[in-house]
Amino acid sequence: MTAPDLTPPEHQHSAIVEQAIEFYVANYGAVERPIVPALQGRFGLTAHQAVIVIRQTTLRRAMAT
């Protein structure tokens, strides 16, 4: 029996995802729409990574208010 592949917890991000989060937080109103393809094109993210960026940006903005 082989062990399943374990992935890091969702809260652990790569450096490029963290850069994308910082960018999106700072430029929230100016990022072109649709957001997922814009983040993919700018940072080379997967669709899943782009969704993580959007989610984390939303959380950070909510906590800031």
Residue pairs with C-beta under 8 A, 6 or more apart in sequence:
10 52
13 21
13 52
13 56
14 49
16 43
16 44
16 45
16 49
17 43
17 45
17 49
17 52
17 53
19 43
20 39
20 42
20 43
20 45
20 49
20 50
20 53
21 53
21 56
21 57
21 60
23 42
23 43
24 31
24 35
24 39
24 53
24 54
24 57
25 57
25 60
25 61
28 57
28 61
31 38
31 39
32 38
35 50
35 54
36 47
36 50
36 51
36 54
39 45
39 49
39 50
39 53
39 54
40 46
40 47
40 50
45 53
